[in-house]
Amino acid sequence: MQTILVTGGAGFIGGNFVLDWLDRHADGTVVNLDALTYAGNLDTLASLKDDPRHVFVHGGIGDAELVGRLLAEHRPDAIVNFAAESHVDRSIDGPAAFIETNVVGTLNLLERARDYWRELDETGRAAFRFLHVSTDEVYGSLGDEGAFTETTPYAPNSPYSASKAASDHLVRSFHHTYGLPVLTTNCSNNYGPFQFPEKLIPLIINKAVNGEPLPIYGDGKNVRDWLFVTDHCRAIETVLKKGRVGEVYNVGGDAEQQNIDVVNTLCALIDQRRPREDGQPRASQITYVKDRPGHDRRYAIDASKLKSELGWAPSVDFETGMARTVDWYLDNSEWVARVLDGSYQMQRIGTAA
């Protein structure tokens, strides 16, 4: 695959994917389409500023004319769709934006991809892939045992997960109705460098360092499976190159943890690296807050299909990944400050013109 179109490639997972892909494909080109909403960040891609292999375009997947023009101009061998509104709390406060991007935007992208794919020659049609990146949240909530498989019925419990479920169904329908060669991945909770500081791990790191209360929803015993972002990027590449057309692959990190245990791990790592002046442990800053509506109790991913069929497995265990993540955020506090500065959004949009 010489050229790929990545949508949402200035976000957390998308940005890490672009960096990793170009690091591993010296002769590849990435056309990166991102709307640069609040969580899109060109700082993530600063190392590619003068790299001709990276073509950044400021725009959204809902812009039919722009998407069509990019496909006609760059002739990509694949589309990898990361573009999405992804924060559950924001979806509770304002679900319309999630429907607009995750459902309507994905539909537009699929339609443009279908039209482009139909115009390719026989070889090009056979090689082309549309990979849609989704989430384990579409499956709903688990009890104390079991794990989500690719055949688990969908049962989304938040406007965010409902919008992602809808987009997953659209992707499936475009394969069965039009023959578009699609692939879908459903991943567990990602963590690592460049994640917007509203998500649990960077939020806790930032607040812990600044001596602020560390908010924990409910009793803190909600369970998530944690996946280091680079492992996720490699899984996507594996599925893109080796996955069976029309199939869904679950991607997990084999690292189930209660939220409170994640926070305690972060506190201990930060205490080792930057002890508080008063000698108190960062865990003393933990504060339990009212649970959010519809908070799923437990997620767990069964990634055995991806492992057995395609040979992928996570390479970064939870302890190593958490240490790397804490070190990155402590070493990049200026990045966090710029992201949290409201004025910086307009600055980065201006530089993308």
Buried (B, 14 or more C-beta within 10 A) or exposed (E): BEBBBBBBBBBBBBBBBBBBBBEEBEEBBBBBBBBBBBBBBBBBBEEBEEEEBBBBBBBBBBBEEBBBBBBEEBBBBBBBBBBBBBBBEBBBEEBEBBBBBBBBBBBBBBBBBBBBBEEBEEEEBEEBBBBBBBBBBBBBBBEEEEBBBBEBEBBBBBBBBBBBBBBBBBBBBBBEEBBBBBBBBBBBBBBBBBBBBBBBBBBBBBBBBEEEEBBBBBEBEBBBBBBBBBBBBBBBBBBBEBBEBBBBBBBBBBBBBBBBBBBBBBBBBBBEEEEBEEEEBBBEBBEBEEEEEBEBBBBBBBBEBBBEBBEBEBEBBBEEBBBBBBEBBBEBEEBBEBBEEEEBBEEBBEEBE
